Amino acid sequence: MKRRNLLRNILLFIFTFIFGYTFKKEGESILLQRVMDEDKNGKLSDDIKSIKGKLEETFAKVTDNAISPDDFKGSDYQKVQAAIIYAIKNKKSIRLARMYDITNNNPLFIDKPDDRWSLYFYGVGGGFKKTNTGYFFSTNYNYIGDLNYNCVKFESIAGSGAKVFNGNKIIRVFSLACVYRSIDTVASAKDSYLQSYRFNGDSIVGGKGNAIECAGAFDMVFTSVLVEHRENFFRQFKDTSSDYPSLYNVTFRDVSVEGLSGMAYFFCSVNLLTIDGGYYEKNGLGDIYFDPNGNYTLVSISNIRSQTEIGNPNKLSLIRWGGMVQEAKVFNLIGVSLPVNDTTAIKSGFITTENERQQGEGTVRNIDPNKRLIRYRSSKDYTNEKGVATTNFGMFKRIKRDYKSDINPYSYIMLTVIFPELIYTDDTVTVQMDKPDGQEIILCSYNKNNNNSSIEVWVKNNSNSVGSITLHVNVLKPFFSVSG
C-alpha cells in the first residue's frame, strides 16, 4: 500500500511540475486546476473553468461509443460519409441528433467488410433527407450487410425518385421504429433479390411507385408496419434476370395498409408466403393480387379485415387469386363491401378456406366460378362443391374426386382431373367409370400429370351417340412416404 501511494505521489508531482496542474477533490468530484491560477480564496479562474469544461466534453466523447456527423467538417453529405468511414474503421455507432440533407448525385457508400459486425444508426430526433433521384445508401462492394437503423427519420419529396436501400448490394438490414416520409422506394432489387430485411414498427407514409420492390426475396419480415397515403406498397417483378425470381419464406405480420392510390401487394411467384394480421382500407387498385401467370406454393393468409368504398366501384376483392396454386389456405378474413376471395384467374389448384365473412350491401362473400374453394370442416373430412372429398383413416389419407363429362361419338379424349394436393409416385391411384348401359365407352388408361397435381384419364367412345360418364378417381396417400 505504501509503495503504491508513493508511486501515485511521484506521478502527481511530475504532472504538476511539467504542466502546472494539480488534482483537487471536492465532494465526489475530482477537479483539475492550475496551481498558480488559484485566487486567495482557492477558487479557479475563468480560463481554467473553460479548459475544465472542454476536458469533460472530450472525456464524454471518448467514453461514448457513438459519434456524430457534426464531429466532422464539410457539407452534410460529406459529414455523414466521413462519419460512416470512421465508424466502420473504429467500430463506432452513429448518433443523429438533427436532420442531415444528403442530397447529392452519389449515394452514401457503406464499404464495410463482411465480418458480421453491425453498424448502428441511432436517431435522436434526427435522420436523413434527400430530394433528388438515387439511393440514400449503397456500396462499392458486391455485398455488405448488418446495418441497423433505430428511430431514424428518412425524408424526401414524392416523385423525386429517391430510394433508401440498394437491395442489389445491401443485405441484412434491420429497421426499427423508423419513419419513411414521402420516400418513393424504401428497398429496391428489381433485377435481383432482397435478403434478410427486417422492418419492425416502422411507418411508410407518402411516396410514388413501390415502397418495396424486388424480383425475389429470402427471409424477409415485416412486423407492425403502417403504410399510408402513397401509390403501392409491395411489388414483385417477373421476367427479370434475377437468379432467384421467387419469394422464399417472406412474412408480413400485423401490417396495416390504408389509402393507397395503387395496390397493397402484387405477387408473381411464391415459395412460402405468410400474411397474418392487418387492416386494409380504401386501397384504390386492391389489397392482395396474384398474377394470373404465376406459381404459388405454400401460401397462408389470415386474420385480416379489409374494406373499400360503399358499392365497390372498382370491383375489388380482398384476395384476387391467379395462376397455379399448390397448398394455399385462408382463414379469419372479413371483407367489408367487397368479396373475400376471387378465384376466377386460377388455372390449377384449390384454396382451403375457413371462417371468412362478408359485410355490407350489394356484394357476395366469394367469387368462385370454377369451384376452387375447399370449405374446411374438420381434421377428418372436408369437401368442396366440385366433388373433392378427403378422409383420414389409419396410416393413410384418401382423396376422392368425382368428375363428370360428355364424350362425343367416335372420339378418343383425355380428361384432366385436378386435385388440391400434389400426387407422388408412391401414392396409389385408382379410377372407375360409370357409363350408360348399351354404349361402348372404354376407360383406356390413366397417369399422373407432370405438374403432380392432376390425373390424366384417356377415354374412348366407340358408339354413334354422346355418352355421359362419371369418373371416380381415388388417391391413397401414406402419411409416411418417399416423395417423387
C-alpha positions as CSV (number, residue, x, y, z in Angstrom):
1,M,0.0,0.0,0.0
2,K,2.8,2.4,1.0
3,R,4.7,1.7,-2.2
4,R,1.5,2.3,-4.3
5,N,0.9,5.7,-2.5
6,L,4.5,6.7,-3.1
7,L,4.2,6.0,-6.8
8,R,1.0,8.0,-7.0
9,N,2.5,11.0,-5.3
10,I,5.6,10.9,-7.6
11,L,3.3,10.9,-10.7
12,L,1.2,13.7,-9.3
13,F,4.4,15.7,-8.6
14,I,5.7,15.2,-12.1
15,F,2.4,16.2,-13.7
16,T,2.2,19.3,-11.5
17,F,5.8,20.3,-12.2
18,I,5.6,19.8,-16.0
19,F,2.1,21.1,-16.8
20,G,1.4,23.4,-13.8
21,Y,-1.8,21.5,-12.9
22,T,-2.8,19.6,-9.9
23,F,-5.8,17.5,-8.9
24,K,-8.2,18.5,-6.1
25,K,-11.1,16.5,-4.6
26,E,-14.3,18.4,-3.9
27,G,-17.0,16.0,-2.6
28,E,-17.4,13.2,-5.2
29,S,-15.6,15.1,-8.0
30,I,-12.0,15.3,-9.0
31,L,-11.1,18.8,-10.2
32,L,-8.2,19.7,-12.5
33,Q,-6.7,23.1,-11.6
34,R,-3.7,25.2,-12.3
35,V,-1.7,25.8,-9.2
36,M,-0.8,29.4,-9.9
37,D,-4.3,30.3,-11.1
38,E,-6.0,29.9,-7.8
39,D,-7.1,33.1,-6.2
40,K,-6.7,33.8,-2.5
41,N,-10.0,32.1,-1.8
42,G,-8.8,28.9,-3.5
43,K,-11.2,29.2,-6.5
44,L,-10.4,28.6,-10.2
45,S,-10.1,31.4,-12.7
46,D,-12.5,31.7,-15.7
47,D,-9.8,30.3,-18.1
48,I,-9.3,27.2,-16.0
49,K,-13.1,26.7,-15.8
50,S,-13.3,26.9,-19.6
51,I,-10.5,24.3,-20.0
52,K,-12.2,22.1,-17.5
53,G,-15.4,22.1,-19.4
54,K,-13.7,21.2,-22.7
55,L,-11.9,18.4,-21.0
56,E,-15.1,17.0,-19.6
57,E,-16.8,17.2,-23.0
58,T,-13.8,15.4,-24.6
59,F,-13.9,12.7,-21.9
60,A,-17.6,12.1,-22.6
61,K,-16.9,11.6,-26.3
62,V,-14.1,9.2,-25.5
63,T,-16.3,7.0,-23.3
64,D,-19.3,7.2,-25.7
65,N,-19.3,4.6,-28.4
66,A,-21.3,6.8,-30.7
67,I,-20.1,9.6,-32.9
68,S,-22.0,12.5,-34.6
69,P,-21.6,13.6,-38.2
70,D,-21.1,17.1,-36.8
71,D,-17.8,15.9,-35.4
72,F,-16.5,16.1,-39.0
73,K,-16.1,19.0,-41.5
74,G,-17.8,19.8,-44.8
75,S,-21.4,19.7,-46.1
76,D,-24.0,17.4,-44.5
77,Y,-23.3,14.8,-47.2
78,Q,-19.5,15.0,-46.5
79,K,-20.0,14.9,-42.7
80,V,-22.2,11.8,-42.8
81,Q,-19.9,10.0,-45.3
82,A,-16.9,10.8,-43.1
83,A,-18.8,9.5,-40.1
84,I,-19.6,6.2,-41.8
85,I,-16.0,5.7,-42.8
86,Y,-14.7,6.5,-39.3
87,A,-17.4,4.4,-37.6
88,I,-16.6,1.3,-39.7
89,K,-12.8,1.7,-39.1
90,N,-13.2,2.2,-35.3
91,K,-16.3,0.1,-34.6
92,K,-18.4,3.0,-33.6
93,S,-22.1,3.8,-33.9
94,I,-23.5,7.0,-35.4
95,R,-25.8,9.3,-33.5
96,L,-28.2,11.5,-35.4
97,A,-29.5,14.5,-33.4
98,R,-30.7,16.5,-36.4
99,M,-31.8,16.1,-40.0
100,Y,-28.9,15.8,-42.4
101,D,-29.5,16.9,-46.0
102,I,-27.5,14.4,-48.0
103,T,-28.9,15.4,-51.4
104,N,-26.1,14.5,-53.9
105,N,-25.7,12.7,-57.2
106,N,-23.9,10.0,-55.3
107,P,-25.3,7.8,-52.5
108,L,-23.7,7.4,-49.1
109,F,-21.3,4.5,-49.6
110,I,-21.1,1.9,-46.8
111,D,-18.0,-0.1,-47.6
112,K,-17.6,-2.4,-44.7
113,P,-16.1,-5.9,-44.5
114,D,-18.4,-8.9,-44.2
115,D,-17.3,-9.6,-40.6
116,R,-20.8,-9.6,-39.2
117,W,-20.1,-6.5,-37.1
118,S,-23.2,-4.3,-37.1
119,L,-23.1,-0.6,-38.0
120,Y,-25.8,1.2,-35.9
121,F,-27.5,4.5,-36.8
122,Y,-29.4,5.9,-33.8
123,G,-32.0,8.6,-34.4
124,V,-32.2,11.1,-31.5
125,G,-34.8,13.3,-33.2
126,G,-32.8,13.2,-36.4
127,G,-32.2,11.4,-39.7
128,F,-31.6,11.9,-43.4
129,K,-33.1,14.0,-46.2
130,K,-32.6,13.5,-49.9
131,T,-34.6,15.4,-52.6
132,N,-33.2,14.0,-55.8
133,T,-33.2,10.7,-57.6
134,G,-30.9,7.9,-56.5
135,Y,-30.2,5.8,-53.4
136,F,-29.6,7.1,-49.9
137,F,-27.3,4.1,-49.2
138,S,-25.2,1.8,-51.5
139,T,-21.8,0.2,-51.5
140,N,-18.8,-0.3,-53.8
141,Y,-18.6,-3.9,-52.7
142,N,-20.6,-6.8,-54.1
143,Y,-22.5,-7.3,-50.9
144,I,-22.4,-5.8,-47.5
145,G,-24.8,-6.3,-44.6
146,D,-25.6,-6.0,-40.9
147,L,-27.0,-2.4,-40.9
148,N,-29.2,-1.3,-38.0
149,Y,-31.4,1.8,-38.1
150,N,-33.1,2.7,-34.8
151,C,-35.7,5.6,-34.7
152,V,-34.2,7.2,-37.8
153,K,-36.2,9.7,-39.9
154,F,-36.0,9.5,-43.7
155,E,-37.5,12.3,-45.8
156,S,-37.8,13.2,-49.5
157,I,-40.2,14.6,-52.0
158,A,-42.8,12.3,-53.5
159,G,-41.9,11.7,-57.1
160,S,-38.3,12.6,-56.8
161,G,-37.1,9.0,-57.4
162,A,-35.3,8.8,-54.1
163,K,-34.6,5.2,-52.8
164,V,-33.2,4.4,-49.4
165,F,-31.5,0.9,-49.8
166,N,-29.8,-0.5,-52.8
167,G,-31.1,-4.1,-52.3
168,N,-29.0,-5.4,-55.2
169,K,-25.9,-5.0,-53.0
170,I,-27.1,-4.4,-49.4
171,I,-28.4,-7.3,-47.4
172,R,-29.2,-8.0,-43.7
173,V,-30.9,-4.7,-42.8
174,F,-32.8,-4.1,-39.6
175,S,-35.1,-1.1,-39.4
176,L,-36.7,-0.4,-36.0
177,A,-39.3,2.3,-35.4
178,C,-38.1,4.4,-38.3
179,V,-40.2,6.9,-40.3
180,Y,-40.1,6.9,-44.1
181,R,-41.9,10.1,-45.2
182,S,-42.5,10.8,-48.9
183,I,-39.9,8.2,-49.8
184,D,-40.7,6.7,-53.3
185,T,-38.9,3.4,-52.6
186,V,-37.5,2.1,-49.3
187,A,-35.8,-1.0,-50.7
188,S,-35.2,-1.9,-54.3
189,A,-33.9,-5.0,-56.1
190,K,-35.8,-5.1,-59.4
191,D,-33.5,-7.5,-61.1
192,S,-32.2,-9.3,-58.0
193,Y,-33.5,-10.2,-54.6
194,L,-33.8,-8.8,-51.1
195,Q,-32.2,-10.9,-48.4
196,S,-32.8,-10.8,-44.6
197,Y,-34.5,-7.4,-44.4
198,R,-36.4,-6.7,-41.2
199,F,-38.9,-3.9,-40.8
200,N,-40.3,-3.6,-37.2
201,G,-42.7,-0.9,-36.0
202,D,-41.9,1.4,-39.0
203,S,-44.1,4.0,-40.7
204,I,-44.1,4.4,-44.5
205,V,-46.2,7.4,-45.4
206,G,-46.4,9.1,-48.8
207,G,-44.4,8.5,-52.0
208,K,-44.9,7.4,-55.6
209,G,-44.1,4.0,-57.0
210,N,-43.4,0.9,-55.0
211,A,-42.3,1.2,-51.3
212,I,-40.7,-2.3,-51.6
213,E,-39.8,-3.8,-55.0
214,C,-37.9,-6.9,-55.9
215,A,-37.8,-9.9,-58.3
216,G,-37.3,-12.3,-55.4
217,A,-36.6,-12.4,-51.6
218,F,-35.2,-14.6,-48.9
219,D,-36.0,-14.4,-45.2
220,M,-37.8,-11.0,-45.2
221,V,-40.1,-10.0,-42.4
222,F,-42.4,-7.0,-41.8
223,T,-43.9,-6.7,-38.3
224,S,-46.3,-4.0,-37.1
225,V,-45.6,-1.7,-40.0
226,L,-48.0,1.1,-41.1
227,V,-48.3,2.1,-44.8
228,E,-50.4,5.0,-45.7
229,H,-51.3,7.6,-48.4
230,R,-48.9,6.6,-51.2
231,E,-49.1,4.6,-54.5
232,N,-48.1,1.0,-54.0
233,F,-46.6,-1.0,-51.0
234,F,-45.1,-4.3,-52.1
235,R,-44.4,-5.1,-55.8
236,Q,-42.8,-8.3,-57.2
237,F,-41.4,-8.2,-60.7
238,K,-41.4,-11.1,-63.2
239,D,-39.4,-11.9,-66.3
240,T,-36.2,-10.4,-64.8
241,S,-32.6,-11.5,-64.8
242,S,-32.7,-12.5,-61.1
243,D,-31.1,-15.8,-60.1
244,Y,-33.9,-16.3,-57.5
245,P,-37.1,-15.0,-59.0
246,S,-39.4,-16.0,-56.2
247,L,-40.3,-15.2,-52.6
248,Y,-38.7,-17.7,-50.2
249,N,-40.1,-17.5,-46.6
250,V,-41.4,-14.0,-46.6
251,T,-43.7,-12.8,-43.8
252,F,-46.0,-9.8,-43.3
253,R,-47.4,-9.7,-39.8
254,D,-49.7,-7.1,-38.4
255,V,-49.1,-4.7,-41.4
256,S,-51.8,-2.1,-41.9
257,V,-52.2,-0.6,-45.4
258,E,-54.6,2.3,-46.0
259,G,-55.4,4.9,-48.5
260,L,-53.2,3.8,-51.4
261,S,-53.9,5.0,-54.9
262,G,-52.4,1.7,-56.2
263,M,-52.2,-1.8,-54.7
264,A,-51.0,-3.2,-51.4
265,Y,-49.4,-6.5,-52.6
266,F,-48.6,-7.8,-56.0
267,F,-47.1,-11.3,-56.3
268,C,-46.0,-13.4,-59.3
269,S,-44.0,-16.3,-57.7
270,V,-44.1,-17.6,-54.2
271,N,-42.5,-20.4,-52.2
272,L,-43.7,-20.0,-48.7
273,L,-45.6,-16.7,-48.0
274,T,-47.3,-15.7,-44.8
275,I,-49.6,-12.7,-44.4
276,D,-51.1,-12.7,-40.9
277,G,-52.9,-9.8,-39.2
278,G,-53.6,-6.4,-40.5
279,Y,-56.2,-3.8,-41.5
280,Y,-56.7,-2.6,-45.1
281,E,-58.9,0.3,-46.1
282,K,-59.7,2.0,-49.4
283,N,-56.7,0.9,-51.5
284,G,-57.5,2.0,-55.0
285,L,-56.4,-1.0,-57.1
286,G,-56.8,-3.7,-54.5
287,D,-55.3,-5.4,-51.5
288,I,-53.7,-8.8,-52.4
289,Y,-53.2,-9.7,-56.0
290,F,-51.6,-12.9,-57.5
291,D,-50.6,-12.6,-61.2
292,P,-52.6,-15.0,-63.4
293,N,-49.4,-16.5,-64.9
294,G,-47.6,-17.1,-61.7
295,N,-46.9,-20.2,-59.5
296,Y,-47.8,-20.1,-55.8
297,T,-46.8,-22.8,-53.3
298,L,-47.4,-22.8,-49.5
299,V,-49.5,-19.6,-49.1
300,S,-51.1,-18.7,-45.8
301,I,-53.3,-15.6,-45.4
302,S,-55.2,-15.0,-42.1
303,N,-56.7,-12.5,-39.6
304,I,-57.3,-9.6,-41.9
305,R,-60.1,-7.0,-42.2
306,S,-60.5,-5.1,-45.4
307,Q,-63.0,-2.5,-46.5
308,T,-63.5,-0.4,-49.6
309,E,-65.8,2.3,-50.8
310,I,-69.5,1.6,-50.5
311,G,-70.7,-0.1,-53.6
312,N,-67.2,-1.3,-54.5
313,P,-66.9,0.9,-57.7
314,N,-63.6,-0.7,-58.8
315,K,-65.0,-4.3,-58.4
316,L,-62.2,-5.3,-56.0
317,S,-61.8,-8.3,-53.7
318,L,-59.6,-8.8,-50.7
319,I,-57.6,-11.5,-52.4
320,R,-57.5,-11.9,-56.2
321,W,-56.1,-15.3,-56.9
322,G,-54.5,-16.5,-60.2
323,G,-52.1,-18.9,-61.8
324,M,-51.1,-22.3,-60.5
325,V,-51.8,-22.7,-56.8
326,Q,-50.4,-25.5,-54.6
327,E,-51.1,-25.7,-50.9
328,A,-52.9,-22.4,-50.0
329,K,-55.1,-21.6,-47.0
330,V,-57.0,-18.6,-45.9
331,F,-58.9,-18.1,-42.6
332,N,-60.4,-15.5,-40.3
333,L,-60.9,-12.9,-43.1
334,I,-63.5,-10.1,-43.3
335,G,-64.4,-8.2,-46.4
336,V,-66.5,-5.0,-45.9
337,S,-68.3,-4.0,-49.1
338,L,-66.1,-6.4,-51.2
339,P,-65.7,-10.2,-51.6
340,V,-63.0,-12.1,-49.7
341,N,-61.8,-14.4,-52.5
342,D,-61.9,-14.1,-56.2
343,T,-60.6,-17.3,-57.8
344,T,-61.6,-16.6,-61.4
345,A,-58.0,-16.4,-62.7
346,I,-56.8,-19.7,-61.1
347,K,-55.5,-22.1,-63.7
348,S,-55.0,-25.1,-61.4
349,G,-55.2,-25.9,-57.7
350,F,-57.5,-25.1,-54.9
351,I,-57.8,-22.8,-51.8
352,T,-58.7,-24.2,-48.4
353,T,-60.9,-21.6,-46.6
354,E,-62.1,-21.3,-43.0
355,N,-64.1,-18.5,-41.1
356,E,-64.4,-15.8,-43.8
357,R,-67.1,-13.2,-43.6
358,Q,-68.6,-10.6,-45.8
359,Q,-70.3,-7.4,-44.6
360,G,-72.0,-4.6,-46.4
361,E,-74.7,-4.4,-49.0
362,G,-74.6,-5.5,-52.7
363,T,-71.7,-7.9,-52.7
364,V,-71.0,-11.7,-52.2
365,R,-68.7,-13.4,-49.9
366,N,-66.6,-15.1,-52.6
367,I,-66.4,-15.1,-56.4
368,D,-65.6,-18.7,-57.3
369,P,-67.0,-19.6,-60.8
370,N,-64.8,-22.8,-61.2
371,K,-65.3,-24.1,-57.6
372,R,-61.7,-23.6,-56.5
373,L,-62.5,-23.0,-52.8
374,I,-62.5,-26.0,-50.5
375,R,-64.5,-25.4,-47.4
376,Y,-62.6,-26.7,-44.4
377,R,-64.8,-28.6,-42.0
378,S,-62.8,-30.7,-39.6
379,S,-59.5,-32.5,-39.3
380,K,-61.0,-35.7,-40.7
381,D,-63.3,-34.5,-43.5
382,Y,-63.6,-31.6,-45.9
383,T,-65.2,-31.2,-49.3
384,N,-66.0,-28.7,-52.0
385,E,-68.8,-28.3,-54.4
386,K,-66.8,-29.8,-57.3
387,G,-66.9,-33.3,-55.7
388,V,-63.5,-33.4,-53.9
389,A,-63.5,-35.2,-50.6
390,T,-60.7,-36.1,-48.2
391,T,-60.9,-38.7,-45.4
392,N,-58.2,-39.7,-42.9
393,F,-58.1,-43.2,-41.6
394,G,-55.3,-45.3,-40.2
395,M,-51.9,-44.6,-41.7
396,F,-53.4,-43.3,-45.0
397,K,-55.3,-40.3,-46.3
398,R,-57.8,-40.8,-49.2
399,I,-58.6,-38.1,-51.6
400,K,-61.6,-38.8,-53.8
401,R,-63.0,-36.8,-56.7
402,D,-66.0,-37.5,-59.0
403,Y,-65.6,-36.0,-62.4
404,K,-68.5,-35.8,-64.9
405,S,-68.1,-35.3,-68.7
406,D,-69.8,-35.8,-72.0
407,I,-67.9,-37.8,-74.6
408,N,-68.7,-37.2,-78.3
409,P,-69.3,-40.2,-80.6
410,Y,-66.3,-41.9,-82.1
411,S,-63.9,-39.8,-80.1
412,Y,-60.8,-40.5,-78.1
413,I,-60.1,-37.8,-75.5
414,M,-58.0,-37.0,-72.4
415,L,-59.8,-35.8,-69.3
416,T,-57.7,-33.9,-66.6
417,V,-58.8,-34.5,-63.0
418,I,-57.2,-31.8,-60.8
419,F,-56.6,-32.4,-57.1
420,P,-55.9,-29.9,-54.2
421,E,-52.7,-31.7,-53.2
422,L,-49.6,-32.9,-55.0
423,I,-49.7,-36.6,-56.1
424,Y,-46.4,-38.5,-55.7
425,T,-45.1,-41.7,-57.2
426,D,-45.7,-43.7,-54.0
427,D,-49.4,-42.7,-53.9
428,T,-51.9,-45.3,-55.0
429,V,-54.3,-44.1,-57.8
430,T,-57.4,-45.9,-58.9
431,V,-60.0,-44.8,-61.5
432,Q,-63.5,-46.2,-62.0
433,M,-66.1,-45.1,-64.6
434,D,-69.9,-45.1,-64.7
435,K,-71.4,-45.0,-68.2
436,P,-74.8,-45.6,-69.8
437,D,-75.8,-49.2,-70.5
438,G,-75.6,-50.3,-74.1
439,Q,-72.9,-47.8,-75.1
440,E,-69.4,-48.9,-75.9
441,I,-67.3,-46.4,-73.9
442,I,-63.9,-47.6,-72.8
443,L,-61.7,-46.4,-69.9
444,C,-58.3,-46.8,-71.7
445,S,-55.6,-45.6,-69.3
446,Y,-54.6,-43.0,-66.7
447,N,-51.4,-41.5,-65.3
448,K,-50.1,-38.7,-63.1
449,N,-49.6,-35.4,-64.9
450,N,-46.1,-33.8,-64.9
451,N,-47.2,-31.0,-62.6
452,N,-48.0,-33.6,-59.9
453,S,-51.4,-32.0,-59.2
454,S,-53.7,-33.9,-61.6
455,I,-54.5,-37.3,-63.1
456,E,-54.9,-37.6,-66.9
457,V,-57.6,-40.2,-67.9
458,W,-58.0,-41.4,-71.5
459,V,-61.5,-42.4,-72.6
460,K,-62.7,-43.7,-76.0
461,N,-66.4,-43.6,-77.2
462,N,-67.0,-46.2,-79.9
463,S,-70.7,-45.6,-80.1
464,N,-72.6,-43.3,-82.5
465,S,-74.1,-41.1,-79.8
466,V,-72.9,-38.8,-77.0
467,G,-72.1,-40.6,-73.8
468,S,-72.3,-39.0,-70.3
469,I,-69.8,-40.6,-67.9
470,T,-68.7,-40.1,-64.3
471,L,-65.1,-40.8,-63.3
472,H,-64.4,-41.8,-59.7
473,V,-60.8,-41.0,-59.1
474,N,-59.2,-42.1,-55.8
475,V,-55.7,-41.2,-54.4
476,L,-54.5,-43.1,-51.4
477,K,-51.6,-41.2,-49.7
478,P,-49.5,-42.8,-46.9
479,F,-48.6,-40.4,-44.1
480,F,-45.0,-41.7,-44.2
481,S,-43.8,-41.7,-47.7
482,V,-40.9,-41.0,-50.0
483,S,-42.0,-38.2,-52.4
484,G,-41.1,-38.3,-56.0
